[in-house]
């Protein structure tokens, strides 16, 4: 009697839905959670306008076609997701700049909207290093002395800055670097504590780098270390 009285107060449509569920019909689909935002979106115009390209973590340069839809020397504004940081440089890394080359003007961008990257960098960016906070230890080893000697610090992927204490006892003393297979490192003599401009920056590919150059060795304040670069799908 109780079941009959309950059913009497339910509309025909509801009764049908209940009977379908009881018969084993699949429940209604649940809403799909929103996609996680890309670590970085780069734009060809100011104020996040024009062509755009999303980026995950990694080091992207023009020589490998890594700048995607926006292309070489086209980026004007950026949007960096919370928890990420970006190093943007005017020269591409190619086969690595080694201990004597340079990435030209390089600038630091933290999380947020950057409506213009600056007149001196706008439409000139050829390399982007996109990293999160440091994680793990399997990406590279930094050494206090040249020749891969002296005190050492194992590094995982992520952005290491002297201002945050990430370089630990090697702050301002790194003079050589071993980069593990599948990783690339952008190394600079300034971090965000000195403003957005990062001074001398170089790209180091996998391998043993017994010196960083006279103008960078012993002055390192930032290491952006990334594994394989991969563009997230465009929504």
C-alpha positions as CSV (number, residue, x, y, z in Angstrom):
1,X,0.0,0.0,0.0
2,X,2.8,2.4,0.7
3,X,4.4,1.9,-2.7
4,X,1.1,2.4,-4.4
5,X,0.4,5.7,-2.5
6,X,3.9,7.0,-3.4
7,X,3.5,6.2,-7.1
8,X,0.2,7.9,-7.1
9,X,1.9,11.2,-6.5
10,X,4.4,10.8,-9.3
11,X,3.9,12.0,-12.8
12,X,3.7,9.7,-15.8
13,X,7.1,10.8,-17.1
14,X,8.7,10.2,-13.8
15,X,7.2,6.7,-13.5
16,X,8.6,5.9,-17.0
17,X,12.1,7.2,-16.0
18,X,12.0,5.1,-12.8
19,X,10.9,2.0,-14.7
20,X,13.7,2.5,-17.3
21,X,16.3,2.8,-14.6
22,X,14.9,-0.2,-12.9
23,X,15.1,-2.1,-16.2
24,X,18.9,-1.5,-16.4
25,X,19.0,1.6,-18.6
26,X,22.1,3.7,-18.4
27,X,21.9,6.7,-16.0
28,X,22.0,10.2,-17.4
29,X,25.4,11.3,-18.5
30,X,27.2,13.5,-16.0
31,X,28.7,16.9,-17.0
32,X,32.2,16.7,-18.3
33,X,34.6,18.6,-16.0
34,X,36.1,21.7,-17.6
35,X,39.5,21.1,-19.3
36,X,42.5,22.2,-17.4
37,X,43.9,25.4,-18.8
38,X,47.1,25.3,-20.8
39,X,50.3,26.3,-19.0
40,X,50.7,29.0,-21.5
41,X,48.8,30.6,-24.4
42,X,50.8,32.9,-26.7
43,X,49.1,35.5,-29.0
44,X,50.2,37.3,-32.1
45,X,48.5,40.6,-31.0
46,X,48.3,42.7,-27.9
47,X,45.7,42.1,-25.2
48,X,45.5,38.3,-26.0
49,X,44.3,38.9,-29.5
50,X,45.0,37.5,-33.0
51,X,46.4,34.1,-33.6
52,X,47.0,31.9,-30.5
53,X,48.8,28.8,-29.6
54,X,48.6,26.8,-26.4
55,X,51.7,25.3,-24.8
56,X,52.4,22.7,-22.2
57,X,55.6,22.5,-20.2
58,X,58.8,22.3,-22.4
59,X,61.3,24.3,-24.3
60,X,60.0,25.5,-27.7
61,X,62.0,27.1,-30.4
62,X,61.6,28.2,-33.9
63,X,64.3,25.9,-35.4
64,X,62.1,22.9,-34.5
65,X,58.8,24.6,-35.5
66,X,57.8,24.6,-31.9
67,X,56.1,27.9,-31.8
68,X,53.1,26.5,-33.7
69,X,50.3,28.7,-35.0
70,X,51.9,32.0,-33.9
71,X,55.2,31.3,-35.5
72,X,58.6,32.9,-35.2
73,X,58.9,36.6,-34.4
74,X,55.1,36.9,-34.1
75,X,54.3,36.8,-30.3
76,X,53.1,40.0,-28.7
77,X,51.1,38.9,-25.6
78,X,50.9,36.0,-23.2
79,X,48.6,34.3,-20.7
80,X,50.4,32.2,-18.1
81,X,48.4,29.8,-16.0
82,X,48.7,29.7,-12.2
83,X,51.7,27.6,-11.0
84,X,53.7,28.2,-14.2
85,X,56.5,30.5,-15.3
86,X,57.9,31.4,-18.7
87,X,61.2,32.5,-20.1
88,X,60.8,34.1,-23.5
89,X,63.9,34.8,-25.6
90,X,64.5,36.6,-28.9
91,X,66.9,34.0,-30.3
92,X,66.1,30.4,-30.9
93,X,68.2,27.7,-29.4
94,X,68.7,25.5,-32.4
95,X,71.3,22.9,-31.6
96,X,72.0,24.6,-28.3
97,X,73.9,27.8,-27.6
98,X,76.6,26.0,-25.6
99,X,79.1,27.9,-23.4
100,X,79.7,30.8,-25.9
101,X,76.4,31.4,-27.6
102,X,73.4,33.5,-26.4
103,X,69.7,33.5,-26.6
104,X,69.7,37.3,-26.9
105,X,67.2,39.3,-24.8
106,X,65.3,37.0,-22.4
107,X,62.5,38.0,-20.1
108,X,60.6,36.3,-17.2
109,X,56.8,36.1,-17.1
110,X,55.0,34.7,-14.1
111,X,51.4,33.6,-13.8
112,X,48.8,36.0,-15.2
113,X,47.9,38.0,-18.3
114,X,50.8,39.9,-20.0
115,X,49.1,42.2,-22.5
116,X,52.3,43.2,-24.1
117,X,55.7,41.5,-23.8
118,X,57.5,44.8,-24.4
119,X,58.5,46.8,-27.4
120,X,62.0,45.3,-27.5
121,X,60.7,41.7,-27.5
122,X,57.3,42.0,-29.3
123,X,57.4,40.2,-32.6
124,X,60.9,39.0,-31.9
125,X,60.4,35.9,-29.7
126,X,62.0,32.7,-31.0
127,X,62.2,30.6,-27.9
128,X,59.8,29.8,-25.0
129,X,60.7,27.8,-21.9
130,X,57.5,26.9,-20.0
131,X,58.0,25.3,-16.6
132,X,56.2,24.7,-13.2
133,X,57.8,24.5,-9.8
134,X,60.7,22.0,-9.4
135,X,59.7,18.4,-9.2
136,X,61.8,15.2,-8.9
137,X,65.5,14.8,-9.5
138,X,66.0,13.0,-12.8
139,X,66.5,15.8,-15.3
140,X,70.0,17.2,-14.8
141,X,72.9,17.6,-12.3
142,X,74.4,21.0,-11.6
143,X,78.0,21.2,-10.4
144,X,79.9,23.9,-8.4
145,X,83.1,23.6,-10.4
146,X,84.0,23.3,-14.1
147,X,84.5,19.8,-15.5
148,X,81.5,18.3,-13.6
149,X,83.3,18.4,-10.3
150,X,82.7,19.8,-6.8
151,X,79.5,20.0,-4.9
152,X,76.5,18.9,-7.0
153,X,72.7,19.3,-7.0
154,X,70.4,16.9,-8.8
155,X,67.5,18.7,-10.6
156,X,64.1,17.6,-11.8
157,X,62.0,19.4,-14.3
158,X,60.9,22.9,-13.3
159,X,62.0,26.4,-12.8
160,X,64.9,26.9,-10.3
161,X,65.5,30.4,-9.0
162,X,68.1,31.7,-6.6
163,X,65.5,34.1,-5.1
164,X,63.4,31.1,-4.0
165,X,66.3,29.2,-2.6
166,X,65.9,26.5,-5.2
167,X,69.6,26.3,-6.0
168,X,70.4,25.5,-2.4
169,X,74.1,25.5,-1.5
170,X,75.0,26.1,-5.2
171,X,73.4,29.5,-5.4
172,X,75.5,31.7,-7.6
173,X,78.2,29.0,-7.9
174,X,77.1,26.7,-10.7
175,X,79.9,26.3,-13.3
176,X,79.1,23.0,-15.2
177,X,76.0,21.0,-16.0
178,X,75.0,17.5,-17.1
179,X,71.6,17.4,-18.8
180,X,70.0,14.0,-19.0
181,X,68.5,12.5,-22.2
182,X,65.1,13.9,-23.1
183,X,65.7,17.2,-21.3
184,X,66.8,20.8,-22.2
185,X,67.8,23.6,-19.9
186,X,67.7,27.4,-20.3
187,X,70.3,28.8,-17.9
188,X,70.4,32.6,-17.0
189,X,72.5,34.8,-14.7
190,X,69.5,36.7,-13.4
191,X,66.1,35.6,-11.9
192,X,63.0,37.6,-11.3
193,X,64.6,39.3,-8.2
194,X,66.4,41.5,-10.7
195,X,63.3,42.4,-12.7
196,X,61.9,40.7,-15.7
197,X,65.1,40.8,-17.8
198,X,67.3,37.8,-17.2
199,X,70.6,38.9,-18.5
200,X,72.8,36.3,-20.2
201,X,70.9,33.1,-21.0
202,X,72.0,30.0,-22.8
203,X,70.3,26.7,-24.0
204,X,72.0,23.4,-23.0
205,X,70.9,20.2,-24.7
206,X,71.3,16.7,-23.3
207,X,75.0,15.9,-22.5
208,X,77.9,16.9,-20.3
209,X,78.7,20.6,-20.3
210,X,82.0,21.0,-18.6
211,X,81.7,24.8,-18.6
212,X,78.9,27.4,-19.0
213,X,81.1,30.2,-20.3
214,X,83.1,32.8,-18.5
215,X,80.2,35.3,-18.3
216,X,77.7,32.7,-16.9
217,X,79.8,30.2,-14.9
218,X,79.5,31.1,-11.2
219,X,76.7,33.5,-11.8
220,X,73.7,31.3,-12.5
221,X,70.5,32.5,-10.8
222,X,67.9,30.7,-12.9
223,X,67.6,27.2,-14.5
224,X,64.5,26.4,-16.5
225,X,64.7,22.6,-17.0
226,X,62.1,20.8,-19.1
227,X,61.4,17.4,-20.6
228,X,59.8,16.6,-23.9
229,X,57.9,19.6,-25.2
230,X,54.3,18.9,-26.4
231,X,51.6,21.2,-27.5
232,X,48.2,20.5,-25.8
233,X,45.2,20.0,-28.1
234,X,43.6,23.2,-29.3
235,X,40.1,23.5,-27.7
